[in-house]
Amino acid sequence: MPQSELEFAFLGVSGNTLTEVIHSMARQRRHFTPEQKVALLRLHFLEKKPVSDICEEQQLSVNLFYLWQKQFFENGAAAFANSGKRLQAVQDAKDRKIAALEDKLQRKNEVLSELMEEHVGLKKELGGL
């Protein structure tokens, strides 16, 4: 049952209550991934497509587009910053290589020691020492 004159008048025109019409008019909020945002910014910057055209095609607010642009440039330095992950990965690779070379050197020293021991033993047997 309509609660006000406005709802009563609206009910007569559309057959729906004012509340039903308002809920049907409410737009579903869309979420864009970072990749989608960058793709739209790229259209503007690289392909020189006007912001108004991009926003119209994507049904975006122009203010939202410029907010993305501002965020993009504020965080742009992060793309060039060395994160500790890459440096850590390089250091870990060096550490593994050093450990492998030390193991190889240790085995080489053990083999050389055995050979020298055998050599000395043979010389003693033959009377060379």
Secondary structure, DSSP 8 states (H G I E B T S, - for coil): ---SHHHHHHHHHHSS-HHHHHHHHS-------HHHHHHHHHHHHTS---HHHHHHHHT--HHHHHHHHHHHHHSTHHHHS--HHHHHHHHHHHHHHHHHHHHHHHHHHHHHHHHHHHHHHHHHHHT--
